[in-house]
Amino acid sequence: MSEANQPQLAGKVVFISGGSRGIGKAIALRAAKDGARVVIAAKTVDPHPQLPGTIHETAEEVRSAGGEALAVKMDIRDDDQVDAAVQQAVAEFGRIDVLVNNASAINLTPVSATPMKRVDLMFDVNVRGTYTLTRAALPAMTSPDGLGGHVVNLSPPLSMKPVWFARHTAYTISKYGMSLCVLGMSEEFRSVGIAVNGLWPKTVIDTEALRMIPGMDRRATRKPEIMADALHALVSQDPKTCTGEFFIDEEILARVGITDLSGYDTDPNVPPMPDLFVDTPDSPFTA
């Protein structure tokens, strides 16, 4: 197969935080189909009593799907572990081409019902975790060949409508902090050819995080694979010209010609609900 016909991520090194389950795992498996080399960095080494997936199980699935894999134990709240995880990735694969800041903590409660330990967790995992992992990975993404790379934060477009703050101020600040990283880092890294973009789902995605949302109908969702395909489409763009943007999954998929999204529905008989931070009149979060 000629180089021009190689799959987009063939041989590329994709580092994913929170890659043991959910959207992170779906992204890992999609990259594996191209023959990517995938680093699955997360805390879950041993099976969790309630949540499926470990870094080692995901690594095995990546290999079965056609990719190479490195499972790395990493608590994103610990800078030393973050630095060590990046060092392991570089020792194994030489560099990092795509960094996916996927790890996230959620708590959809108002100020009066959000203890500081929950606030600290969301800030530490979401905004601080994104910052420290990108900081650590930057040297491994910068090379004299000028090929550039992609950083993708799973964070929403910035909407200053009070409704997105009123019911869960701490969570919103933490996710918007990830989005602010997109704005600042995209400009800082532009000169070295590294793109930084945000990616967010138009609809609710069926992940274990939905347990944190009381009354959520998991049938009214889409599968994590839509985000994996959207991220694949995003990192297929030229990093020198596609940076500092906030993409909704449907929009970036349309850019590469994918408009029939029915196959992503968790239940074909139940329409998926709009997600948080998506300004639509039928959003259940603004009612």
Secondary structure as UniProt FT lines:
FT   HELIX           3..5
FT   TURN            8..11
FT   STRAND          13..17
FT   TURN            18..20
FT   HELIX           22..33
FT   TURN            34..35
FT   STRAND          37..42
FT   HELIX           55..64
FT   TURN            65..66
FT   STRAND          68..73
FT   TURN            76..77
FT   HELIX           79..93
FT   STRAND          98..101
FT   HELIX           111..113
FT   HELIX           116..122
FT   HELIX           123..128
FT   HELIX           129..141
FT   TURN            144..145
FT   STRAND          149..153
FT   HELIX           163..166
FT   HELIX           169..189
FT   HELIX           190..192
FT   STRAND          194..200
FT   HELIX           208..212
FT   TURN            214..215
FT   TURN            218..219
FT   HELIX           225..235
FT   TURN            239..241
FT   STRAND          246..248
FT   HELIX           249..255
FT   TURN            256..257
FT   HELIX           262..264
FT   TURN            268..269
FT   TURN            276..277
FT   TURN            281..282
FT   TURN            284..285
//
